[in-house]
């Protein structure tokens, strides 16, 4: 099972720890196992916010 969307240009913004806390409910909506993954990996998981970038024609 997979979901392949067409590629689109985006801008990525690394969330601060506070922003990540504020986005927590949305993170868990799309990845319910996030906390388990972070705990088992024993590291801080960097989370990015993606916004569409301007797109001009074919690549």
Backbone as a ProteinNet text record, in pm:
[ID]
protein_1_A
[PRIMARY]
XXXXXXXXXXXXXXXXXXXXXXXXXXXXXXXXXXXXXXXXXXXXXXXXXXXXXXXXXXX
[TERTIARY]
83.5	0	88	58.5	135.4	54.1	106.3	39.6	145	147	243.6	173.4	208.1	155.7	257.7	213	309.7	407.3	530.3	630.8	592.8	615.2	586.6	694	736.2	837.9	780.9	859.6	817.1	931.9	896.1	993.9	979.7	1091.8	1090.7	1135.7	1064.5	1097.2	1109.4	1227	1248.9	1171.7	1085.5	1008.2	1095.4	1076.3	1142.6	1075.1	1136.7	1070	931.1	916.5	785.6	684.8	727.5	638.5	600.4	694.8	666.3	562.8	574.7	474.2	337.4	334.2	207.8	145.6	228	180.1	160.2	176.9	174.3	51.7	-67.1	-188	-188.3	-135.9	-131.6	-27	85.7	190	134.6	64	9.6	-105.3	-174.1	-279.8	-221.6	-107.2	-48.9	51	103.9	200.4	177.2	74.9	40.3	153.7	250	360.4	480.6	462.2	573.4	644.9	570.6	632.1	708.7	650.4	719.2	849.1	842.3	962.1	1070.7	1032.3	1129.7	1191.5	1108.5	1157.5	1253.5	1215.8	1299.9	1428.6	1423.5	1544.3	1638.3	1585.4	1663	1727.3	1652.4	1702.8	1588	1622.6	1523.2	1492.4	1365.8	1325	1295.7	1367.2	1344.9	1216.6	1133.9	1006.8	1007.4	965.5	963.1	820.1	796.3	670.9	699.9	617	637.3	528.9	570.1	475.1	505.6	401.9	424.1	514.7	602.7	689.9	631.7	669.7	625	675.6	592.5	627.6	610.4	711.6	701.7	732.6	629.6	642.9	699.6	736	792	933.8	976.6	1113.5	1210.4
-117.1	0	123.3	216.2	338.4	451.2	566.6	685.1	771.1	772.2	850.9	972.3	1088.5	1212.5	1265.7	1341.9	1401.3	1492.4	1497.6	1583.5	1729.9	1808.5	1951.4	2026.4	2141.5	2218.4	2274.8	2267.2	2317.6	2390.4	2469.2	2529.4	2455.3	2419.2	2347.3	2439.7	2433.7	2513.6	2417.5	2412.7	2327.9	2386.5	2305.7	2353.5	2360.4	2465.5	2476.6	2377.3	2345.5	2256.3	2308.4	2439	2494.9	2475.7	2503.2	2484.2	2337	2248.7	2105.5	2066.4	2121.2	2095.6	2145.4	2265.1	2322.6	2242.2	2177.8	2098.4	1951.6	1918.3	1779.1	1700.8	1758.6	1684.9	1652.1	1743.6	1717.9	1611.8	1614.9	1514.6	1375.7	1363.7	1233.7	1189.6	1284.4	1247	1175.7	1222.7	1163.3	1052.5	1050.3	947	909.3	826	791.1	724.2	665.6	595.8	687.4	818	913.1	899.1	897.8	889.9	758.9	648.5	519.5	521.4	577	585.3	669.1	784.8	872.1	803.1	735.6	667.5	554	473.7	360	404	516.6	563.5	636.6	676.7	747.3	875.7	945.3	1072.1	1168.9	1295.5	1397.4	1390.6	1380.5	1372.1	1513.1	1554	1686.6	1684.4	1786.3	1796.1	1924.2	1912.9	2026.1	2058.2	2185.4	2231.1	2260.4	2207	2227.3	2319.8	2416.9	2506.1	2505.7	2514.9	2513.6	2629.2	2598	2700.2	2739.1	2853.6	2895.9	2795.1	2763.7	2666.6	2733.9	2725.1	2789.9	2690.2	2629.4	2540.6	2404.3	2334.3	2199.5	2204.9	2093.4	2084.8	2051.8
0	0	0	-86	-90.4	-149.5	-133	-185.2	-251.8	-382.6	-456.2	-515.3	-468.6	-524.5	-623	-720.1	-813.4	-738.6	-783.7	-721.2	-741.5	-639.4	-647	-569.3	-618.4	-546.1	-416.5	-310.5	-179.8	-111.5	-12.6	77.8	210.3	271.4	398.3	510.9	622.1	740.2	858.3	919.6	1036.6	1154.5	1214.2	1328.5	1453.1	1530.6	1660.3	1754.1	1867.7	1962.9	2002.6	2018.8	2054.9	1941.1	1818.1	1703.2	1688.3	1716.1	1707.5	1812.2	1932.7	2036.1	1992.8	1931.5	1886.8	1772.7	1691.3	1577.9	1613.9	1738.8	1782.6	1737.5	1753.7	1715.8	1566.7	1484.3	1340	1306	1376.3	1354.3	1384.6	1496.8	1536.1	1446	1382.9	1287.9	1166.8	1117	996.9	1027.8	1150.4	1188.8	1334.8	1359.3	1497.4	1575.4	1507.1	1574.5	1598.7	1580.7	1593.3	1727.4	1837	1969.7	1988.7	1942.2	1952.1	1872.8	1752.5	1668.1	1736.1	1788.1	1854.2	1975.7	2052.9	2172.6	2135.4	2037.3	1998.4	1929.5	1859.5	1791.2	1886.8	2002.3	2104.7	2051.4	1969.2	1918.6	1896.8	1883.6	1853.1	1703.7	1670	1530.5	1479.7	1376.9	1320.3	1237.4	1256.6	1185.9	1103.8	980	889.1	847.2	825.4	767.1	620.5	531.5	388.4	334.2	254.6	188.4	39.3	-42.9	-187.1	-230.6	-323.1	-381.4	-516.8	-564.9	-697.1	-800.2	-894.5	-997.2	-1132.2	-1214.5	-1345.7	-1456.4	-1507.8	-1623.7	-1593.5	-1699.4	-1686.5	-1635.7	-1578.4	-1525.6	-1632.6
[MASK]
+++++++++++++++++++++++++++++++++++++++++++++++++++++++++++

